[in-house]
Amino acid sequence: FPSGAFAWQLAEEDFIPETFSTLKLRLGYGITGNQEIPYNQYTVRERYAGFGIQDNGNINRPGVTQVSFANPDLQWEETSQTNLGLDFGFMQDRLSGSLDFYYKNTTDLLIQVFSAQPSPQPFVYQNLDAHVINKGVEFAIDYNIVDNDDWFWNFGFNIAYNDNMVEDYAGQNRTGEINGQGLTGAFAQLLAGGQPLFSYYLREFGGFDETGQSIYPAGDVQSFIGKSALPTTNVGISTRAEYKNWDLSIFMAGQYGHYIYNNTENAFFTKGALNNGRNVTRNVVDNGEAASNAPDVSTRFLEKGDFLRMQNATLGYNFDLNEGSMFNTLRLYLNGQNLFVITDYSGLDPEVDTNKALNGIPSAGIDYTAYPKPRTFTFGLNVSF
């Protein structure tokens, strides 16, 4: 797995204005490998059967049975990446940042494929004959807004855009299993060439007719709807402030451009569930649906997953200690995690990923009775002697 990189310190060249304290151009290329599959899933494995004792006391010696066969064609999953970046800084790097463009090509993806039975083993790992392309841009900036004896205030911001696409793949694989009464065999995603990973494959929902039955303008068939569970944009916001002995740090994170399939609503929050005496959300009561309407997999249960989360906030105080104190340092702090989430998603938590793989093909972005992240508060004391 070779790699190489080139960097040019442009700020040291005479033709670059002295306004830049840092200006660096970077170019890199490399290949990384992935072999993360369960141990020995590529080789022959045999197992001794158990001992048997006959009625007369004779012991049957166990034989050897084959539990898996060799897969000599299995290869490492490989990702090649080209990166072009620019680092910059002003005012002795009081204001600094970076801009990166990248192109990643993943080949020979390792996937679990269930074997046709009867077979010594229920599944094997194979390489997917496809290319998964990720390309995008990342931007980060950091600024020390105030920096003096009493005050310090720093602000950081980063944003990344990623475009994902599966190319040169001739097959089609269902994934994203949907659970619920009347939903046996249902699925919401399809792996196919010319589509992003975890693309939704659904019926287009057009509301209810006068009898309360679902309307599907494009017909009662599933198709690609141009939406994926992968975020296109990731955002990070951080700030740190210090005033004399006080300090405050805050970090927020967000994801945008992706969609969540609310399998919880699909399975439990329909008029049929209400008619059977089950608890539902209030909107089900007057949404116009008939109790006999089938809860088909459709865009009715697909929601935007955009969110901005207050991930972490810490407030601390550092005590001034006398020279003869038994402590070298003494600090009190209050920390909060997952303080709030700004989102339009109707479920408990937009940052969710229930494992709904089908036949070894992974899924993403499906919410099925997932437990939300807890909101936690920690009060602590740090001392050193």
Kinemage of the C-alpha trace (Angstrom):
@kinemage 1
@onewidth
@group {chain A} dominant
@subgroup {mainchain}
@vectorlist {calphas} color= white
{ca phe a 1} P 0.000 0.000 0.000
{ca pro a 2} L 2.198 2.835 -1.279
{ca ser a 3} L 1.751 6.510 -0.517
{ca gly a 4} L 3.534 9.754 -1.240
{ca ala a 5} L 3.146 13.447 -0.574
{ca phe a 6} L 4.534 16.764 -1.802
{ca ala a 7} L 4.428 20.121 0.004
{ca trp a 8} L 5.499 23.616 -1.056
{ca gln a 9} L 5.973 26.342 1.575
{ca leu a 10} L 4.710 29.176 -0.584
{ca ala a 11} L 4.955 31.711 2.247
{ca glu a 12} L 8.756 31.506 2.001
{ca glu a 13} L 8.753 32.565 -1.660
{ca asp a 14} L 9.488 36.195 -2.564
{ca phe a 15} L 6.450 36.564 -4.817
{ca ile a 16} L 3.989 35.807 -1.966
{ca pro a 17} L 2.759 38.897 -0.029
{ca glu a 18} L 3.935 39.201 3.577
{ca thr a 19} L 0.283 39.277 4.604
{ca phe a 20} L 0.499 35.477 4.813
{ca ser a 21} L 2.239 34.095 7.867
{ca thr a 22} L 1.544 30.595 6.524
{ca leu a 23} L 0.806 29.480 2.988
{ca lys a 24} L 1.456 25.860 2.159
{ca leu a 25} L 0.379 23.798 -0.835
{ca arg a 26} L -0.006 20.042 -0.345
{ca leu a 27} L -0.463 17.171 -2.779
{ca gly a 28} L -0.795 13.581 -1.677
{ca tyr a 29} L -1.694 10.147 -2.985
{ca gly a 30} L -1.925 6.847 -1.195
{ca ile a 31} L -3.586 3.440 -1.013
{ca thr a 32} L -4.910 1.918 2.197
{ca gly a 33} L -6.138 -1.609 2.795
{ca asn a 34} L -8.903 -3.114 4.869
{ca gln a 35} L -9.001 -6.746 6.007
{ca glu a 36} L -11.545 -6.372 8.818
{ca ile a 37} L -13.556 -9.567 8.554
{ca pro a 38} L -13.974 -12.243 11.248
{ca tyr a 39} L -10.933 -14.381 11.942
{ca asn a 40} L -10.087 -17.157 9.466
{ca gln a 41} L -13.117 -16.574 7.221
{ca tyr a 42} L -10.932 -17.061 4.166
{ca thr a 43} L -9.489 -20.508 4.861
{ca val a 44} L -10.592 -24.109 5.404
{ca arg a 45} L -11.787 -24.754 8.957
{ca glu a 46} L -12.517 -28.175 10.446
{ca arg a 47} L -14.019 -29.186 13.739
{ca tyr a 48} L -14.004 -32.425 15.763
{ca ala a 49} L -17.396 -33.840 16.597
{ca gly a 50} L -18.273 -34.718 20.185
{ca phe a 51} L -17.458 -38.046 21.856
{ca gly a 52} L -20.202 -40.702 21.910
{ca ile a 53} L -20.675 -43.472 24.473
{ca gln a 54} L -22.617 -46.605 23.544
{ca asp a 55} L -24.844 -48.565 25.925
{ca asn a 56} L -22.108 -51.167 26.377
{ca gly a 57} L -19.623 -48.489 27.400
{ca asn a 58} L -17.687 -48.368 24.153
{ca ile a 59} L -16.541 -44.882 23.208
{ca asn a 60} L -16.989 -43.651 19.666
{ca arg a 61} L -14.019 -41.609 18.589
{ca pro a 62} L -15.072 -38.319 17.016
{ca gly a 63} L -14.424 -37.586 13.387
{ca val a 64} L -13.577 -34.308 11.697
{ca thr a 65} L -16.240 -32.282 9.899
{ca gln a 66} L -15.674 -29.365 7.597
{ca val a 67} L -17.345 -26.150 8.734
{ca ser a 68} L -15.949 -23.783 6.092
{ca phe a 69} L -14.158 -23.931 2.792
{ca ala a 70} L -11.278 -21.890 1.434
{ca asn a 71} L -11.769 -18.665 -0.484
{ca pro a 72} L -8.361 -18.167 -2.157
{ca asp a 73} L -9.691 -15.377 -4.423
{ca leu a 74} L -10.518 -13.095 -1.487
{ca gln a 75} L -8.496 -9.871 -1.590
{ca trp a 76} L -7.952 -6.882 0.651
{ca glu a 77} L -10.423 -4.045 0.235
{ca glu a 78} L -8.433 -1.113 -1.180
{ca thr a 79} L -9.022 2.636 -1.148
{ca ser a 80} L -6.907 4.971 -3.234
{ca gln a 81} L -7.067 8.675 -2.420
{ca thr a 82} L -5.761 11.808 -4.080
{ca asn a 83} L -5.708 14.971 -2.003
{ca leu a 84} L -4.944 18.588 -2.897
{ca gly a 85} L -4.780 20.986 0.031
{ca leu a 86} L -3.876 24.529 0.975
{ca asp a 87} L -2.981 25.712 4.493
{ca phe a 88} L -3.071 29.438 5.207
{ca gly a 89} L -2.502 31.782 8.130
{ca phe a 90} L -2.545 35.515 8.838
{ca met a 91} L -1.348 37.706 11.724
{ca gln a 92} L 1.223 35.147 12.904
{ca asp a 93} L -1.416 32.446 12.480
{ca arg a 94} L -3.893 34.152 14.771
{ca leu a 95} L -6.262 33.471 11.879
{ca ser a 96} L -5.548 30.134 10.204
{ca gly a 97} L -7.300 27.507 8.159
{ca ser a 98} L -7.148 24.932 5.408
{ca leu a 99} L -8.903 23.972 2.190
{ca asp a 100} L -8.791 20.392 0.891
{ca phe a 101} L -10.098 18.650 -2.208
{ca tyr a 102} L -10.099 14.852 -2.330
{ca tyr a 103} L -11.028 11.937 -4.556
{ca lys a 104} L -11.344 8.421 -3.113
{ca asn a 105} L -11.926 5.205 -5.024
{ca thr a 106} L -12.710 2.040 -3.041
{ca thr a 107} L -12.513 -1.301 -4.815
{ca asp a 108} L -12.957 -4.952 -3.812
{ca leu a 109} L -15.304 -4.094 -0.948
{ca leu a 110} L -15.550 -6.939 1.559
{ca ile a 111} L -19.166 -8.051 1.936
{ca gln a 112} L -20.851 -11.006 3.589
{ca val a 113} L -22.741 -13.249 1.162
{ca phe a 114} L -25.006 -16.060 2.373
{ca ser a 115} L -24.257 -19.417 0.790
{ca ala a 116} L -26.767 -21.537 -1.082
{ca gln a 117} L -27.743 -24.421 1.181
{ca pro a 118} L -26.768 -27.114 1.894
{ca ser a 119} L -23.280 -25.783 2.511
{ca pro a 120} L -20.534 -26.334 5.115
{ca gln a 121} L -20.984 -22.736 6.261
{ca pro a 122} L -23.949 -20.343 6.172
{ca phe a 123} L -22.053 -17.452 4.558
{ca val a 124} L -18.777 -16.412 2.948
{ca tyr a 125} L -16.991 -13.118 2.466
{ca gln a 126} L -16.480 -11.903 -1.083
{ca asn a 127} L -15.137 -8.843 -2.864
{ca leu a 128} L -17.773 -6.653 -4.473
{ca asp a 129} L -17.022 -6.082 -8.147
{ca ala a 130} L -17.653 -2.349 -8.053
{ca his a 131} L -16.092 1.061 -7.440
{ca val a 132} L -17.319 3.276 -4.612
{ca ile a 133} L -16.340 6.869 -5.357
{ca asn a 134} L -16.197 9.573 -2.695
{ca lys a 135} L -15.189 13.063 -3.744
{ca gly a 136} L -15.540 16.342 -1.959
{ca val a 137} L -14.112 19.415 -0.336
{ca glu a 138} L -13.290 20.290 3.268
{ca phe a 139} L -12.804 23.762 4.736
{ca ala a 140} L -11.642 24.683 8.240
{ca ile a 141} L -10.908 28.017 9.878
{ca asp a 142} L -9.683 28.960 13.357
{ca tyr a 143} L -9.448 32.472 14.824
{ca asn a 144} L -8.181 33.797 18.157
{ca ile a 145} L -10.644 36.682 18.399
{ca val a 146} L -9.268 38.013 21.714
{ca asp a 147} L -5.896 37.198 23.261
{ca asn a 148} L -4.619 39.296 26.169
{ca asp a 149} L -3.701 38.879 29.841
{ca asp a 150} L -7.287 38.627 31.105
{ca trp a 151} L -9.255 37.482 28.075
{ca phe a 152} L -8.874 34.717 25.526
{ca trp a 153} L -11.511 33.778 22.984
{ca asn a 154} L -11.083 31.284 20.147
{ca phe a 155} L -13.601 30.279 17.489
{ca gly a 156} L -13.306 27.353 15.080
{ca phe a 157} L -15.487 26.216 12.216
{ca asn a 158} L -15.218 23.352 9.725
{ca ile a 159} L -17.479 22.130 6.958
{ca ala a 160} L -17.118 19.180 4.594
{ca tyr a 161} L -19.088 18.255 1.493
{ca asn a 162} L -18.976 14.682 0.174
{ca asp a 163} L -20.467 13.144 -2.965
{ca asn a 164} L -20.816 9.354 -2.922
{ca met a 165} L -21.530 7.080 -5.882
{ca val a 166} L -21.380 3.357 -6.700
{ca glu a 167} L -20.001 2.785 -10.195
{ca asp a 168} L -19.348 -0.193 -12.492
{ca tyr a 169} L -21.632 -2.524 -10.568
{ca ala a 170} L -23.978 -4.714 -12.594
{ca gly a 171} L -25.884 -6.287 -9.732
{ca gln a 172} L -28.699 -5.146 -7.475
{ca asn a 173} L -28.868 -6.069 -3.791
{ca arg a 174} L -31.700 -5.384 -1.400
{ca thr a 175} L -30.925 -4.030 2.042
{ca gly a 176} L -32.546 -1.938 4.729
{ca glu a 177} L -34.952 -4.528 6.136
{ca ile a 178} L -38.213 -3.008 7.409
{ca asn a 179} L -39.914 -4.657 10.367
{ca gly a 180} L -43.522 -4.558 11.488
{ca gln a 181} L -46.859 -6.311 11.197
{ca gly a 182} L -47.651 -6.947 7.529
{ca leu a 183} L -44.107 -5.995 6.494
{ca thr a 184} L -42.518 -9.433 6.116
{ca gly a 185} L -39.895 -9.284 3.363
{ca ala a 186} L -40.109 -5.490 3.102
{ca phe a 187} L -37.009 -3.425 2.379
{ca ala a 188} L -36.204 0.259 1.840
{ca gln a 189} L -32.788 0.435 0.156
{ca leu a 190} L -31.075 -1.021 -2.909
{ca leu a 191} L -27.396 -1.308 -3.717
{ca ala a 192} L -26.972 -0.622 -7.446
{ca gly a 193} L -24.611 1.014 -9.908
{ca gly a 194} L -25.202 4.691 -10.659
{ca gln a 195} L -26.634 5.317 -7.187
{ca pro a 196} L -25.076 6.385 -3.866
{ca leu a 197} L -24.622 3.857 -1.120
{ca phe a 198} L -27.741 3.357 1.025
{ca ser a 199} L -30.043 4.807 -1.646
{ca tyr a 200} L -33.731 4.621 -0.810
{ca tyr a 201} L -35.871 2.447 -3.058
{ca leu a 202} L -39.459 3.309 -2.190
{ca arg a 203} L -42.987 3.958 -3.391
{ca glu a 204} L -43.806 7.643 -3.862
{ca phe a 205} L -46.543 8.473 -1.344
{ca gly a 206} L -49.187 10.986 -2.467
{ca gly a 207} L -51.492 11.132 0.571
{ca phe a 208} L -54.811 9.331 1.175
{ca asp a 209} L -57.881 9.090 -1.053
{ca glu a 210} L -61.461 9.696 0.096
{ca thr a 211} L -61.626 6.174 1.532
{ca gly a 212} L -58.416 6.564 3.532
{ca gln a 213} L -56.256 4.360 1.301
{ca ser a 214} L -52.712 5.344 0.302
{ca ile a 215} L -52.219 7.051 -3.062
{ca tyr a 216} L -49.116 6.150 -5.083
{ca pro a 217} L -49.010 8.475 -8.132
{ca ala a 218} L -46.234 6.486 -9.830
{ca gly a 219} L -47.928 3.145 -9.169
{ca asp a 220} L -47.602 0.635 -6.374
{ca val a 221} L -43.984 -0.193 -7.220
{ca gln a 222} L -40.733 0.709 -5.560
{ca ser a 223} L -38.110 2.770 -7.375
{ca phe a 224} L -35.146 5.016 -6.676
{ca ile a 225} L -36.288 8.407 -5.389
{ca gly a 226} L -32.974 10.289 -5.502
{ca lys a 227} L -32.397 10.285 -1.737
{ca ser a 228} L -29.744 8.565 0.385
{ca ala a 229} L -28.995 7.933 4.037
{ca leu a 230} L -25.502 9.413 3.633
{ca pro a 231} L -25.061 13.039 4.724
{ca thr a 232} L -23.663 15.293 2.022
{ca thr a 233} L -22.512 17.975 4.488
{ca asn a 234} L -20.884 17.716 7.907
{ca val a 235} L -20.376 20.747 10.141
{ca gly a 236} L -18.377 21.355 13.305
{ca ile a 237} L -18.425 24.501 15.456
{ca ser a 238} L -16.181 25.017 18.465
{ca thr a 239} L -15.363 27.904 20.742
{ca arg a 240} L -13.274 28.381 23.878
{ca ala a 241} L -13.263 31.419 26.141
{ca glu a 242} L -11.110 32.197 29.184
{ca tyr a 243} L -11.480 35.083 31.630
{ca lys a 244} L -8.970 35.149 34.445
{ca asn a 245} L -9.632 31.857 36.302
{ca trp a 246} L -12.782 30.910 34.370
{ca asp a 247} L -12.918 28.891 31.168
{ca leu a 248} L -15.765 27.796 28.904
{ca ser a 249} L -15.574 25.426 25.930
{ca ile a 250} L -18.404 24.462 23.567
{ca phe a 251} L -18.574 22.033 20.656
{ca met a 252} L -21.466 21.591 18.229
{ca ala a 253} L -21.750 19.069 15.381
{ca gly a 254} L -24.230 18.760 12.547
{ca gln a 255} L -25.095 16.690 9.476
{ca tyr a 256} L -27.173 17.742 6.482
{ca gly a 257} L -28.442 16.406 3.173
{ca his a 258} L -29.441 12.912 4.299
{ca tyr a 259} L -32.734 11.148 4.984
{ca ile a 260} L -33.973 8.801 7.710
{ca tyr a 261} L -36.513 6.035 7.228
{ca asn a 262} L -38.737 6.033 10.315
{ca asn a 263} L -39.386 2.311 10.624
{ca thr a 264} L -40.733 2.910 14.145
{ca glu a 265} L -43.578 5.004 12.728
{ca asn a 266} L -44.115 2.553 9.867
{ca ala a 267} L -44.491 -0.346 12.310
{ca phe a 268} L -46.409 1.215 15.189
{ca phe a 269} L -47.937 4.621 14.391
{ca thr a 270} L -50.662 3.916 11.836
{ca lys a 271} L -54.459 3.954 11.961
{ca gly a 272} L -54.478 0.150 11.873
{ca ala a 273} L -52.412 0.082 15.068
{ca leu a 274} L -54.809 2.545 16.714
{ca asn a 275} L -57.794 0.467 15.625
{ca asn a 276} L -56.229 -2.557 17.357
{ca gly a 277} L -55.970 -0.652 20.645
{ca arg a 278} L -52.262 0.196 20.500
{ca asn a 279} L -50.673 3.462 21.544
{ca val a 280} L -49.853 5.810 18.661
{ca thr a 281} L -48.729 9.399 18.189
{ca arg a 282} L -51.439 12.072 18.167
{ca asn a 283} L -51.161 12.890 14.462
{ca val a 284} L -52.503 9.423 13.574
{ca val a 285} L -55.962 10.256 14.951
{ca asp a 286} L -56.938 12.761 12.247
{ca asn a 287} L -54.482 12.120 9.394
{ca gly a 288} L -57.183 10.771 7.069
{ca glu a 289} L -55.947 7.182 6.993
{ca ala a 290} L -58.360 4.263 7.112
{ca ala a 291} L -57.844 1.446 9.606
{ca ser a 292} L -57.708 -1.020 6.710
{ca asn a 293} L -54.912 0.828 4.898
{ca ala a 294} L -51.769 -1.259 4.377
{ca pro a 295} L -48.607 0.294 5.932
{ca asp a 296} L -46.568 -0.165 2.753
{ca val a 297} L -42.942 0.918 2.633
{ca ser a 298} L -43.053 4.361 1.027
{ca thr a 299} L -41.847 7.950 1.215
{ca arg a 300} L -44.627 8.510 3.758
{ca phe a 301} L -42.153 7.408 6.436
{ca leu a 302} L -39.066 9.090 4.972
{ca glu a 303} L -37.882 12.255 6.710
{ca lys a 304} L -35.017 14.693 6.396
{ca gly a 305} L -32.345 13.905 8.950
{ca asp a 306} L -30.691 17.343 9.161
{ca phe a 307} L -29.586 18.255 12.677
{ca leu a 308} L -27.268 20.438 14.720
{ca arg a 309} L -26.366 19.013 18.132
{ca met a 310} L -24.856 20.730 21.163
{ca gln a 311} L -22.393 17.914 21.658
{ca asn a 312} L -20.389 19.146 24.610
{ca ala a 313} L -20.058 22.169 26.904
{ca thr a 314} L -17.692 22.573 29.857
{ca leu a 315} L -17.465 25.395 32.400
{ca gly a 316} L -14.451 25.366 34.727
{ca tyr a 317} L -12.781 27.411 37.447
{ca asn a 318} L -9.077 27.197 38.388
{ca phe a 319} L -8.357 28.227 41.982
{ca asp a 320} L -5.453 30.491 42.890
{ca leu a 321} L -3.347 28.568 45.407
{ca asn a 322} L -0.864 29.810 47.953
{ca glu a 323} L 2.760 28.811 47.581
{ca gly a 324} L 2.539 26.538 50.613
{ca ser a 325} L -0.670 24.826 49.547
{ca met a 326} L -0.825 21.044 49.563
{ca phe a 327} L -2.183 21.182 46.007
{ca asn a 328} L -0.314 22.159 42.862
{ca thr a 329} L -3.557 22.734 40.954
{ca leu a 330} L -7.225 22.708 41.896
{ca arg a 331} L -10.023 22.943 39.341
{ca leu a 332} L -13.790 22.584 39.537
{ca tyr a 333} L -15.796 21.934 36.369
{ca leu a 334} L -19.312 21.264 35.145
{ca asn a 335} L -19.712 19.330 31.903
{ca gly a 336} L -22.828 18.666 29.844
{ca gln a 337} L -23.149 16.361 26.849
{ca asn a 338} L -25.942 16.226 24.257
{ca leu a 339} L -27.579 19.331 25.715
{ca phe a 340} L -29.955 19.932 22.802
{ca val a 341} L -30.603 19.023 19.157
{ca ile a 342} L -32.028 21.335 16.482
{ca thr a 343} L -33.887 19.146 13.961
{ca asp a 344} L -37.230 18.630 12.209
{ca tyr a 345} L -36.998 14.842 12.501
{ca ser a 346} L -40.031 13.483 14.352
{ca gly a 347} L -38.231 10.522 15.912
{ca leu a 348} L -36.342 10.453 19.196
{ca asp a 349} L -32.890 11.074 17.739
{ca pro a 350} L -31.822 12.027 14.185
{ca glu a 351} L -28.317 10.617 14.678
{ca val a 352} L -29.484 7.026 14.453
{ca asp a 353} L -28.422 3.897 12.623
{ca thr a 354} L -30.225 0.649 13.419
{ca asn a 355} L -28.526 -2.356 11.826
{ca lys a 356} L -31.027 -3.468 9.158
{ca ala a 357} L -28.660 -5.342 6.831
{ca leu a 358} L -30.088 -7.916 4.423
{ca asn a 359} L -28.080 -10.921 3.203
{ca gly a 360} L -24.869 -9.348 4.445
{ca ile a 361} L -25.416 -6.040 2.586
{ca pro a 362} L -25.102 -3.200 5.133
{ca ser a 363} L -27.705 -0.484 5.580
{ca ala a 364} L -27.768 2.976 7.144
{ca gly a 365} L -30.210 5.654 8.186
{ca ile a 366} L -33.065 3.425 9.367
{ca asp a 367} L -34.669 4.117 12.746
{ca tyr a 368} L -36.367 1.143 14.405
{ca thr a 369} L -37.048 1.553 18.137
{ca ala a 370} L -33.559 2.996 18.549
{ca tyr a 371} L -32.671 4.325 21.998
{ca pro a 372} L -31.755 8.027 21.892
{ca lys a 373} L -28.454 9.408 23.125
{ca pro a 374} L -28.673 10.372 26.805
{ca arg a 375} L -28.240 13.907 28.092
{ca thr a 376} L -25.580 13.761 30.812
{ca phe a 377} L -24.202 16.237 33.348
{ca thr a 378} L -20.919 15.753 35.199
{ca phe a 379} L -19.598 17.793 38.122
{ca gly a 380} L -15.935 17.148 38.758
{ca leu a 381} L -12.858 18.139 40.693
{ca asn a 382} L -9.315 17.938 39.304
{ca val a 383} L -6.386 18.157 41.709
{ca ser a 384} L -2.665 17.553 41.437
{ca phe a 385} L -0.111 17.293 44.218
